[in-house]
Amino acid sequence: QDDDTEEDIQRKLEAALKLEEDLEENEFQKALEREELLESSKQQVAPEPPVDWLATRRAALGARQENSSLAIPVVEHQLLEEKELLELLEYHRGVDIVVLHDDP
């Protein structure tokens, strides 16, 4: 290979540099494709927003109260008997209602 002239060496060097540039460009394109694929998969599998259970409950209760003709009027400072209190709590979907008496 001592027979190579400067022009041959220059040509080989340019070919090697071109090959290296092509390889770098190829790697860059592959990295871009992987990144695009990752972003598109993130967009396709976007997590659902959390359910606002309080808003859902309020909407359900609001619909129930609008449709209900059994709405009980509120009278301020009115003392309730035990039975009335239990009925009100049950009407408003109270569960496991226990009445504690002052004098056992």
C-alpha positions as CSV (number, residue, x, y, z in Angstrom):
1,Q,0.0,0.0,0.0
2,D,3.0,2.2,-0.1
3,D,2.1,2.7,-3.8
4,D,-0.9,4.9,-2.9
5,T,-0.5,8.4,-4.1
6,E,-1.7,11.4,-2.1
7,E,-4.7,11.6,-4.4
8,D,-5.7,8.0,-3.6
9,I,-5.3,8.6,0.1
10,Q,-7.3,11.8,-0.2
11,R,-10.1,9.9,-2.0
12,K,-10.1,7.1,0.5
13,L,-10.2,9.6,3.4
14,E,-13.2,11.5,1.8
15,A,-15.0,8.2,1.2
16,A,-14.4,7.2,4.9
17,L,-15.7,10.6,6.0
18,K,-18.7,10.3,3.8
19,L,-19.5,6.9,5.1
20,E,-19.2,8.2,8.7
21,E,-21.5,11.1,7.9
22,D,-24.0,8.7,6.4
23,L,-23.9,6.5,9.5
24,E,-24.4,9.4,11.8
25,E,-27.3,10.7,9.7
26,N,-28.8,7.2,9.7
27,E,-28.5,7.0,13.6
28,F,-30.0,10.4,13.9
29,Q,-33.0,9.4,11.7
30,K,-33.5,6.3,13.7
31,A,-33.5,8.3,17.0
32,L,-36.1,10.7,15.5
33,E,-38.3,7.8,14.5
34,R,-38.1,6.2,17.9
35,E,-38.9,9.6,19.6
36,E,-41.9,10.1,17.2
37,L,-43.1,6.6,17.9
38,L,-42.9,7.1,21.6
39,E,-44.8,10.4,21.4
40,S,-47.5,8.9,19.3
41,S,-47.9,6.0,21.7
42,K,-48.2,8.4,24.6
43,Q,-50.9,10.3,22.8
44,Q,-52.8,7.1,22.0
45,V,-52.7,5.9,25.6
46,A,-53.3,9.1,27.3
47,P,-54.6,8.4,30.9
48,E,-58.1,9.4,31.6
49,P,-58.6,12.3,33.9
50,P,-59.5,11.5,37.4
51,V,-63.2,11.2,38.1
52,D,-64.5,14.1,40.2
53,W,-66.7,12.0,42.4
54,L,-68.0,15.0,44.3
55,A,-69.3,16.8,41.2
56,T,-70.8,13.5,40.0
57,R,-72.5,13.0,43.4
58,R,-73.8,16.6,43.4
59,A,-75.2,16.2,39.9
60,A,-76.9,12.9,40.9
61,L,-78.3,14.5,44.0
62,G,-79.4,17.6,42.2
63,A,-81.3,15.5,39.6
64,R,-82.9,13.5,42.3
65,Q,-84.0,16.6,44.2
66,E,-85.4,18.2,41.1
67,N,-87.4,15.1,40.3
68,S,-88.6,14.7,43.9
69,S,-91.9,16.0,44.9
70,L,-91.3,14.8,48.5
71,A,-89.0,17.7,49.3
72,I,-89.3,18.5,53.0
73,P,-89.6,22.2,53.8
74,V,-87.0,23.5,56.3
75,V,-88.4,25.4,59.3
76,E,-85.6,27.1,61.3
77,H,-85.4,26.5,65.0
78,Q,-87.9,23.7,64.9
79,L,-87.3,20.9,67.4
80,L,-87.7,17.4,65.8
81,E,-88.9,14.3,67.4
82,E,-86.8,11.1,67.2
83,K,-89.0,9.6,64.6
84,E,-88.9,12.8,62.4
85,L,-85.1,13.0,62.7
86,L,-84.7,9.3,61.7
87,E,-87.1,9.8,58.7
88,L,-85.2,12.9,57.5
89,L,-81.8,11.1,57.8
90,E,-83.2,8.0,55.9
91,Y,-84.8,10.2,53.3
92,H,-81.4,11.8,52.6
93,R,-79.8,8.4,52.2
94,G,-78.4,8.1,55.7
95,V,-77.1,4.6,56.6
96,D,-76.4,3.0,59.9
97,I,-78.3,5.6,61.8
98,V,-78.0,5.3,65.6
99,V,-79.8,7.6,68.0
100,L,-78.0,8.3,71.2
101,H,-80.3,9.3,74.1
102,D,-79.3,11.7,76.9
103,D,-80.6,9.5,79.7
104,P,-79.9,5.8,79.0
